[in-house]
């Protein structure tokens, strides 16, 4: 590409639509990492996500190490791009050496934009709707087949499409939930989408990230793929949270499989280590006593601890430690998580365990959909237990779950 590329003219309404697409892509935290990985792994110095419609091409996210100068919001004449052909055929295009390629040596697009190597793959939402393309290109020839560029970029495009639709649905659903009259219907629709339409492609993304991590990657690339995997796992947890909401609201409670748990300690330690890896700058202190065996669901109790600890990491003071304690009073298991920070106001505490509750109306919750504490309360209830909440400036905020041993 070169700086003389033909930019398209736009009207005010089109600018608004462009801003919406750009904001939707910008909310996907994995996109910058994906574009950086494309540049570093394949040598394609320009990588981008483009929104492509029947009449329009616009850049939504760009990693430009080529010096072309393209930025999010910039538009190109659709007829001058190969993305138009990708959209029409719904198939990727890969060019390793345009001037020596019989199919593209006389094609006007490579000459117009000055590239020799090029790869573009379509981005679809899970329902099959076309969004745009994930592209990479460079002014020099690159052996893309040897570097497995197409398969990797198809995996990345699937991840972008999956997260794009999820982010859009989260935003639309959260906004609509303000209207209580539409809340029940929207939740059912949201649950159906998450539970059925997103599970299979998400499983493919997670499997693909595991395949990439099994390779001998440079440290930088490995960290990027690990972030992509972590993003996929976060989406999986969100899906499970919403399905738990459905089971809790429509099926008489969250399902549990009670069994004899001889020692809960290793499970709690695994949860803590997982979140330590995700938050390497935070101090998490753990005290797990050897307690009497408990009859309960080990996986659900691990989820309970994970949700409480994630909540503490989100709302606690970043420079203060978080304490996780598992003890017993003889008849009951006592599991508590304490963080330091601003105390929770009295008028807020009674609503904390309600689904979709926001501590600050109008803001985006970094932890997800506002279901974490609701699910904690449902798990405790299904084990016949109770929750105590104390929150003071001096002692911090402590969630304490009291669960009968049941043996």
C-alpha positions in Angstrom: 0.0 0.0 0.0 1.0 3.6 -0.3 -0.1 6.9 1.1 -1.8 7.9 -2.2 -4.5 5.2 -1.8 -7.9 6.4 -2.9 -9.9 7.4 0.2 -13.7 7.3 0.0 -15.9 10.3 0.8 -18.6 9.8 3.5 -21.7 11.6 4.8 -22.7 12.3 8.4 -24.9 9.2 8.8 -22.1 6.9 7.5 -19.7 8.5 10.0 -22.1 7.5 12.9 -22.3 3.9 11.6 -18.5 3.8 11.3 -18.0 5.0 14.8 -20.4 2.2 16.0 -18.3 -0.5 14.2 -15.0 0.9 15.4 -16.3 1.0 19.0 -17.5 -2.6 18.8 -14.1 -3.8 17.6 -12.3 -1.6 20.1 -14.2 -3.4 22.9 -12.6 -6.7 21.9 -9.4 -6.7 24.0 -7.8 -9.5 21.9 -7.8 -7.6 18.6 -4.6 -5.5 19.2 -2.8 -8.7 20.3 -4.0 -10.6 17.2 -2.8 -7.9 14.8 0.5 -7.7 16.6 0.9 -11.4 16.3 0.1 -11.4 12.6 2.8 -8.7 12.0 5.4 -10.5 14.2 4.7 -14.1 13.0 4.3 -13.7 9.3 6.3 -10.6 8.4 3.2 -8.8 7.1 3.9 -5.3 8.3 0.3 -4.0 8.0 -2.5 -5.9 9.7 -6.1 -4.7 10.2 -9.7 -5.5 10.8 -12.0 -3.9 8.2 -15.8 -3.5 8.1 -16.9 -4.5 4.6 -20.5 -4.0 3.3 -22.0 -4.1 -0.2 -20.9 -0.5 -0.8 -18.3 0.4 1.8 -14.9 -0.4 3.2 -13.6 1.1 6.5 -10.7 0.3 8.9 -11.8 -0.6 12.4 -8.5 -1.6 13.9 -5.0 -1.2 12.5 -1.4 -2.3 13.3 0.8 -0.4 10.9 4.5 -1.2 10.9 4.7 -0.4 7.2 4.2 3.3 7.5 1.1 3.5 5.3 -0.7 5.8 7.6 -4.1 4.0 7.7 -6.0 4.6 10.9 -9.3 3.4 12.4 -12.1 5.2 10.7 -10.3 5.6 7.4 -12.2 4.4 4.3 -11.1 3.1 0.9 -13.1 2.9 -2.3 -14.5 -0.6 -2.1 -14.1 -1.3 -5.8 -10.3 -0.8 -5.4 -9.9 -3.5 -2.7 -9.6 -7.3 -2.8 -11.9 -7.3 0.3 -14.8 -6.9 -2.1 -13.9 -10.2 -3.7 -13.5 -11.9 -0.3 -17.0 -10.6 0.6 -18.6 -11.7 -2.6 -17.0 -15.2 -2.6 -17.1 -15.6 1.2 -13.6 -17.2 0.8 -10.1 -16.0 1.8 -7.5 -14.7 -0.6 -3.8 -15.5 -0.2 -1.0 -14.0 -2.4 2.6 -14.7 -1.8 4.1 -12.8 -4.7 1.6 -10.7 -6.6 3.8 -9.6 -9.6 4.7 -13.3 -10.2 1.2 -14.7 -9.6 -0.6 -15.5 -12.8 -4.0 -14.6 -11.2 -2.9 -11.2 -9.8 0.1 -10.0 -11.8 -2.2 -7.9 -14.0 -4.8 -7.2 -11.3 -5.1 -3.4 -10.6 -5.3 -3.7 -6.8 -1.8 -4.9 -6.0 -0.4 -2.3 -8.3 -2.5 0.5 -6.9 -1.6 -0.3 -3.3 1.9 -1.5 -3.9 1.8 -4.9 -2.2 3.4 -8.2 -3.1 2.1 -10.4 -0.3 -1.4 -10.4 0.9 -3.9 -12.5 3.0 -7.5 -11.6 3.7 -10.0 -13.9 5.5 -13.7 -13.2 6.1 -15.1 -12.4 9.5 -18.5 -13.9 10.3 -20.8 -13.6 13.2 -22.0 -17.0 14.6 -25.3 -16.7 12.8 -23.5 -16.5 9.4 -23.8 -12.7 8.9 -20.8 -11.2 7.2 -19.0 -8.5 9.1 -15.7 -7.8 7.2 -12.2 -9.1 6.8 -9.0 -9.7 8.8 -6.2 -8.6 6.5 -2.4 -8.6 6.4 -0.1 -7.4 3.6 3.4 -6.3 2.8 5.4 -4.7 0.0 7.8 -7.6 -0.2 7.0 -11.3 -1.2 6.5 -13.6 1.8 6.2 -17.4 1.8 2.8 -17.4 3.6 2.1 -21.1 3.1 5.3 -22.1 4.8 4.3 -20.0 7.8 0.8 -21.5 8.0 -0.6 -18.0 7.7 -4.0 -18.9 6.3 -5.0 -21.4 9.0 -3.9 -19.2 11.8 -5.6 -16.1 10.5 -8.9 -18.1 9.9 -8.7 -19.0 13.6 -8.1 -15.4 14.6 -11.0 -14.2 12.3 -13.3 -16.7 14.0 -12.3 -15.4 17.4 -12.9 -11.8 16.3 -16.3 -12.7 14.9 -17.3 -14.6 18.0 -16.2 -11.9 20.4 -17.7 -9.1 18.2 -21.1 -10.7 18.4 -20.8 -11.4 22.1 -19.7 -7.8 22.9 -22.6 -6.4 20.8 -25.1 -8.7 22.5 -23.7 -7.8 25.9 -24.1 -4.1 25.2 -27.5 -4.4 23.7 -28.8 -6.7 26.4 -27.4 -4.6 29.3 -29.0 -1.4 27.9 -32.3 -3.1 27.4 -32.3 -4.6 30.9 -32.9 -1.0 32.2 -36.5 -1.5 31.0 -37.9 -3.9 33.5 -40.9 -4.8 31.3 -38.6 -6.3 28.6 -36.0 -7.8 31.0 -37.5 -11.4 31.2 -37.8 -11.8 27.4 -34.4 -10.4 26.7 -32.7 -12.6 29.2 -34.3 -15.7 27.7 -33.1 -14.7 24.2 -29.6 -13.9 25.6 -29.5 -17.3 27.3 -30.5 -19.1 24.1 -27.8 -17.3 22.1 -25.0 -18.0 24.7 -26.1 -21.5 25.4 -26.5 -22.8 21.9 -25.0 -20.5 19.2 -21.7 -19.5 20.9 -20.6 -22.7 22.6 -19.4 -24.6 19.5 -17.3 -21.8 17.9 -15.9 -20.9 21.3 -14.8 -24.5 21.8 -13.0 -24.3 18.4 -11.2 -21.1 19.4 -10.0 -22.6 22.7 -8.9 -25.7 20.9 -7.0 -23.7 18.3 -5.2 -21.7 21.0 -4.2 -24.9 22.7 -2.8 -26.2 19.4 -0.8 -23.0 18.9 0.6 -23.1 22.4 1.7 -26.7 21.8 4.1 -25.3 19.2 7.6 -24.0 19.8 6.6 -20.3 19.8 8.8 -17.3 20.7 8.1 -16.0 24.1 6.4 -12.8 22.8 4.1 -14.8 20.5 3.3 -17.3 23.3 2.2 -14.6 25.6 -0.1 -13.2 23.0 -1.7 -16.5 22.3 -2.0 -17.1 26.0 -3.9 -13.8 26.3 -6.2 -14.9 23.5 -6.8 -18.2 25.3 -7.5 -16.3 28.5 -10.0 -14.1 26.6 -11.7 -17.3 25.3 -11.8 -18.8 28.8 -13.4 -15.6 30.2 -16.1 -15.8 27.5 -16.7 -19.4 28.5 -17.1 -18.4 32.1 -19.6 -15.7 31.1 -21.6 -18.2 29.1 -21.7 -20.6 32.1 -22.7 -17.8 34.4 -25.7 -16.9 32.2 -26.7 -20.6 31.9 -26.5 -20.8 35.7 -28.8 -17.9 35.9 -31.3 -19.8 33.7 -31.1 -22.8 35.9 -31.5 -20.7 39.0 -34.4 -18.8 37.7 -36.2 -21.3 35.5 -35.2 -24.7 36.9 -35.6 -24.2 40.7 -32.0 -23.6 41.5 -28.4 -24.2 40.3 -27.7 -27.9 39.9 -25.2 -29.5 42.2 -23.9 -33.0 42.5 -23.3 -33.7 46.2 -20.5 -36.1 47.0 -18.0 -36.6 49.8 -15.1 -34.1 49.7 -12.3 -35.4 51.9 -10.1 -32.3 51.5 -11.2 -29.1 49.8 -7.8 -27.4 50.3 -6.1 -28.4 46.9 -9.2 -27.2 45.0 -9.1 -23.8 46.7 -5.3 -23.6 46.1 -5.8 -24.3 42.3 -8.4 -21.5 42.1 -6.1 -19.0 43.8 -3.1 -19.9 41.6 -5.2 -19.5 38.5 -6.2 -16.0 39.5 -2.7 -15.1 40.7 -1.5 -15.9 37.2 -4.2 -13.6 35.7 -3.3 -10.8 38.2 0.5 -11.1 38.7 0.7 -7.7 40.4 -1.8 -8.5 43.2 -1.1 -10.0 46.6 -3.4 -12.9 47.5 -2.9 -14.4 50.9 -4.3 -17.9 51.6 -5.0 -19.8 54.8 -6.5 -23.2 54.3 -6.9 -25.4 57.4 -7.3 -29.2 57.2 -11.0 -29.3 57.8 -13.6 -32.1 58.3 -14.9 -33.8 55.2 -17.8 -32.0 53.6 -20.7 -33.3 51.5 -21.0 -31.0 48.5 -20.1 -30.3 44.9 -16.4 -29.7 44.5 -16.7 -27.9 41.2 -19.4 -25.6 42.5 -17.4 -24.7 45.6 -14.4 -24.0 43.4 -16.7 -21.7 41.3 -17.9 -20.0 44.5 -14.4 -19.3 45.6 -13.3 -18.1 42.1 -16.3 -15.7 41.8 -15.6 -14.2 45.3 -11.9 -13.8 44.6 -12.6 -12.3 41.1 -15.0 -9.8 42.8 -12.4 -8.9 45.4 -9.7 -8.4 42.7 -12.1 -6.1 40.8 -13.3 -3.9 43.7 -10.4 -4.1 46.2 -7.6 -1.6 46.5 -4.9 -2.7 44.0 -2.1 -2.1 46.5 -3.7 -3.9 49.4 -3.7 -7.7 49.9 -6.7 -10.0 49.5 -7.2 -12.8 52.1 -8.8 -16.2 51.4 -9.5 -18.3 54.4 -11.0 -21.8 54.6 -11.6 -23.0 58.2 -14.3 -25.0 60.2 -16.1 -24.5 63.5 -16.7 -28.2 63.8 -20.2 -28.4 62.2 -19.8 -26.0 59.3 -17.2 -25.1 56.6 -16.3 -21.4 56.7 -15.0 -19.9 53.5 -14.2 -16.2 53.4 -12.7 -13.7 51.0 -11.6 -10.2 52.3 -10.4 -7.2 50.3 -9.5 -3.7 51.3 -11.0 -0.7 49.7 -14.0 1.6 49.9 -16.7 0.0 52.1 -20.0 -1.0 50.5 -22.8 1.4 51.3 -25.7 -0.1 53.4 -28.3 0.6 50.7 -26.2 -1.4 48.2 -25.5 -4.5 50.2 -29.1 -5.9 50.0 -28.9 -5.8 46.2 -25.4 -7.3 45.7 -26.7 -10.8 45.2 -29.3 -9.9 42.5 -28.5 -10.8 38.9 -27.3 -8.0 36.6 -26.9 -5.6 39.6 -24.5 -2.7 39.0 -22.7 -0.9 41.8 -22.5 2.2 39.6 -25.4 2.6 37.1 -24.3 3.5 33.6 -20.8 2.0 33.8 -19.4 -1.1 32.3 -18.5 -3.9 34.8 -15.1 -5.2 34.1 -15.9 -8.5 35.7 -18.7 -9.5 33.3 -22.5 -9.3 33.4 -23.1 -8.8 37.1 -23.9 -12.5 37.8 -20.9 -13.5 39.9 -22.3 -12.8 43.4 -25.7 -14.0 42.4 -24.2 -17.4 41.5 -22.3 -17.4 44.7 -25.5 -17.0 46.6 -27.2 -19.8 44.6 -24.3 -22.2 45.2 -24.4 -21.5 49.0 -28.2 -21.9 49.0 -28.0 -25.2 47.2 -25.6 -26.4 49.9 -28.0 -25.4 52.7 -25.7 -22.6 53.8 -25.7 -18.8 54.4 -23.6 -15.8 53.5 -22.4 -13.0 55.8 -21.2 -9.7 54.5 -19.3 -7.1 56.5 -17.8 -4.0 55.1 -15.9 -1.3 57.0 -13.1 1.0 56.1 -11.0 -0.4 59.0 -11.6 -4.1 58.5 -12.3 -4.2 54.7 -15.0 -6.1 52.9 -15.5 -9.7 53.8 -17.8 -12.3 52.2 -18.1 -15.3 54.5 -19.9 -18.4 53.3 -21.1 -20.8 56.0 -21.8 -24.3 54.7 -22.9 -27.3 56.8 -20.6 -30.3 56.6 -23.6 -32.5 55.8 -21.9 -35.8 56.7 
